[in-house]
């Protein structure tokens, strides 16, 4: 089997065709190229899964040597093992559904060919990231999805907020990527290679201090890509991009890259206990922090954006307490229900003629029953309703958290209750009551509803059908948790309480939310304003950099030093030129005088030097 390279190559070919010729192609051709390139890539992944013994013997393919310097060598190598296969199925499977959905959602948008070219390029880089057999190829995909997120978030480039959000995503991720690049340099110095197999085999023999430093730097990279504290601020603003972009970035690709990288590097993290503990704490803090913000938002996409940040926190919690397979399981189930939440939100926005504020929705169950039914499946899954996909993966993480530190379990359970509350709050505000928007709401076309139905099935049954801990048991042994049934009952109870309280507040007693908000006063406003973290960053980091660069770099260095030198040379040249201009008068008698003066001066100089001989 020598066709792994075809898996990312097909979306790249789609990018080239639509990117170069798309302006002249009809939409039908653009759709066929963009969608088929990803669907065929998915088919190749399925073919690899059926035809190879990757389950027992990981597949490794070397294509060419990229860098060679002495004993150090990096090849363009792809590899497939159980973890890779799970990620490939998620990326290509969910990616295919999002591409199909986008053909309906983006049908009337300008720059149609450009959008699908960017979407295919995104898939190309994400597949390189997942297939990589060494850290450098992974980093190529890592940076590539960062570039594509900038292009897709800022797709509506005539809209100031969209371009600002794209810039913010790009800049914030560069901070994390700097940490990841330092981790790779340290790996080269410590191991002499970037190949996964060689690094992981040698990791147990390295000092804890070195492995901790590498893991901490990797964590910095992961907090940027997977939107964890303190670098989460770019992700909510990413909602400025088209809704299919939100689904692709939030569900199946970019934001899960940090979780994947940490899980892939388990051999390093498990020998760096301080780094593991920090991963768990950051994940837990991010989960509860984002959940509180999600409870107060009214933009339907912003609610789901903060739920993404929070759910990623759960994944980091799983990784941090050593339950790598549970973290990956939640990554997979999250891909199902979060893609559905965002695509369902897009269907709601489509039904409401572009409206995103839930206060201007309501009553859509009469107009968009398919959208309502599918979103109900996603809302049950993210709330951890018994036997839905989210139920299995969330409880696996919480059980491992209890075994590690009971207080982490209780914080996680409370966060689960908040998650159920704000997701079902969005559901009731959108589909119950009377319609408060403009225009006549309508159901979406089947090009959009079809992917929603598939994702609804996966949101309900995906956790049962794909038991990731069992699949990955040879890589990440399953740890038995005492009192698991009791912990599950507690978790389910908190989830049901969240759903019940949201129903009472937004269906039964709709005046209560306003009264609670008023009673909380400034605290509610603080949470609604996202704790003003963006404003704090602007005051503490952005403005000092802008003012410092203006005062020091512009006025001081540029104008004072560089311009001073250049302008000084110009003034001196001008002065010398003024003197020479007087000599070059064009008068013959003047020239004769200057010749005579020069001759006399020469004779005097020679005389002073020893006389004329």
Secondary structure, 3 states (H helix, E strand, C coil): CCCHHHHHHHHHHHHHHHHHHHHHCCHHHHHHHHHHHHHHHHHHHHHHHHHCCCCCCCEEEEEEEEEEECCEEEEEEEEECHHHHHHHHHHHHHHHHHHHHHHHHCCCCCCHHHHHHHHHHHHHHHHHHHHECEHHHHHHHHHHHHHHHHHHHCCCCCCHHHHHHHHHHHHHHHHHHHHHHHHHHHHHHHHCCCEHHHHHHHHCCCCHHHHHHHHHHHHHHHHHHCCCCCCCHHHHHHHHCCHHHHHHHHHHCHHHHHHHHHHHCHHHHCCCHHHHHHHHHHHHHHHHHHHHHHCCCCEHHHHHHHHHHHHHHHHHHHHHCCCHHHHHHHHHHHHHHHHHHHHHHHHHHHHCCCCCEHHHCCCHHHCCHHHHHHHHHHHHHHCCCCCCHHHHHHHHHHHHHHHHCHHHHHHHHHHHHHHHHHHHHHHHHHHCCCCCCCCCCCCCCHHHHHHHHHHHHHHHHHHHHCCHHHHCCCCCCCCCCCCHHHHHHHHHHHHHHHHHHHHHHHHHCCCHHHHHHHHHCHHHHHHHCHHHHHHHHHHHHHHHHHHHHHHHHHHHHHHHHHHHHHHHHHHHHHHHHHHHHHHCCCCHHHHHHHHHHHHHHHHHHHHHCCCCC
